[in-house]
Amino acid sequence: MDKLTAARGWAFAFEPVRADGGRTTGNAIVSSRPLANARAIPLPRERQPRAAVTGTIDLAGERMFVVSAHLENRAGSWRALFSDLARRRQAEALIEALPEDGFGVLGGDFNAWLGRQEPAWKVLLERFDDTPGVMRTATFRDRLVLDHLLFDLPPGWQAVTSVARDQYGSDHHPVVAAISVSARGARR
């Protein structure tokens, strides 16, 4: 990823979460804007360590936070039916660590098997109420929609998301956003 971002002059932040046999996994933010104040947000542990990475960007005169997160995909064997509750706890902890009144974008693998009926979705959408309609393009194994971008934008701004064809070495397809900036003026 470093080569890809460096070639384009993009900003890149990576927060390692765990290492397994010489391979490190974690969360990353790739931005076409300079990225400041990058830091980790630990999430409640269920089966494996989880964390998010956040930073800030300036876009059309607005300071915005950006976040990349990966919520639990399953709980321990006897709790597998309740993994949606584990994701809700992680979503609540994530929202609590974010600015209450700032504009921002949250992206990641939410593992929301139950879609918008899942408790984690409801928690996240309360905070990111400018999120466009339901995305239907698969992001994992060409059949599941697990990865999303959620938005809380200044008045008059709009976001459009799409799924990239290339997986860039991941088992997921990234979700890409284009944000159009129109009418100015903060609502908060």
Backbone hydrogen bonds, N-H to C=O, Kabsch-Sander energy under -0.5 kcal/mol:
donor,donor_aa,acceptor,acceptor_aa,energy
5,T,1,M,-2.7
6,A,2,D,-2.6
7,A,3,K,-2.2
8,R,4,L,-0.9
9,G,5,T,-0.9
9,G,6,A,-0.6
10,W,5,T,-2.6
11,A,31,S,-2.9
13,A,29,I,-2.1
15,E,27,N,-2.9
17,V,25,T,-3.3
18,R,25,T,-1.7
20,D,23,R,-3.1
23,R,20,D,-1.2
25,T,18,R,-2.8
27,N,15,E,-1.9
29,I,13,A,-2.4
31,S,11,A,-2.3
36,A,56,T,-2.8
39,R,54,T,-2.3
41,I,52,A,-2.8
43,L,50,R,-2.3
46,E,48,Q,-0.9
50,R,43,L,-0.5
52,A,41,I,-2.2
53,V,68,S,-2.4
54,T,39,R,-2.7
55,G,66,V,-1.9
56,T,36,A,-2.9
57,I,64,M,-2.7
59,L,57,I,-0.5
59,L,62,E,-2.8
62,E,59,L,-1.9
64,M,57,I,-3.0
64,M,62,E,-0.5
65,F,103,F,-2.1
66,V,55,G,-2.7
67,V,105,V,-2.1
68,S,53,V,-2.6
69,A,107,G,-2.2
70,H,51,A,-0.6
71,L,109,D,-2.2
79,R,76,G,-1.7
80,A,77,S,-1.0
82,F,79,R,-2.5
83,S,80,A,-1.3
85,L,82,F,-1.3
86,A,82,F,-1.1
87,R,83,S,-2.1
88,R,84,D,-1.6
89,R,85,L,-2.2
90,Q,86,A,-2.0
91,A,87,R,-2.7
92,E,88,R,-2.7
93,A,89,R,-2.1
94,L,90,Q,-2.2
95,I,91,A,-2.6
96,E,92,E,-2.1
97,A,93,A,-1.2
97,A,94,L,-0.6
98,L,94,L,-0.6
98,L,95,I,-1.1
103,F,63,R,-0.6
104,G,152,D,-2.1
105,V,65,F,-2.0
106,L,150,L,-2.4
107,G,67,V,-2.8
108,G,148,H,-2.0
109,D,69,A,-1.5
110,F,108,G,-0.9
110,F,146,L,-2.2
111,N,146,L,-0.7
113,W,111,N,-1.8
115,G,112,A,-1.9
117,Q,114,L,-1.2
118,E,115,G,-2.0
122,K,118,E,-1.7
123,V,119,P,-1.9
124,L,120,A,-2.6
125,L,121,W,-3.1
126,E,122,K,-1.3
127,R,123,V,-1.0
128,F,124,L,-2.3
129,D,127,R,-0.8
130,D,151,F,-2.4
131,T,128,F,-1.0
139,T,144,L,-2.8
140,F,144,L,-2.2
141,R,171,D,-0.8
143,R,140,F,-2.1
144,L,140,F,-2.3
146,L,144,L,-0.9
148,H,108,G,-2.3
150,L,106,L,-3.6
152,D,104,G,-2.5
157,W,154,P,-2.0
158,Q,180,S,-2.0
160,V,178,A,-2.1
162,S,176,V,-2.2
164,A,174,P,-2.8
170,S,167,Q,-2.1
173,H,139,T,-2.9
176,V,162,S,-3.3
178,A,160,V,-2.4
180,S,158,Q,-2.8
180,S,178,A,-0.5
182,S,180,S,-0.6
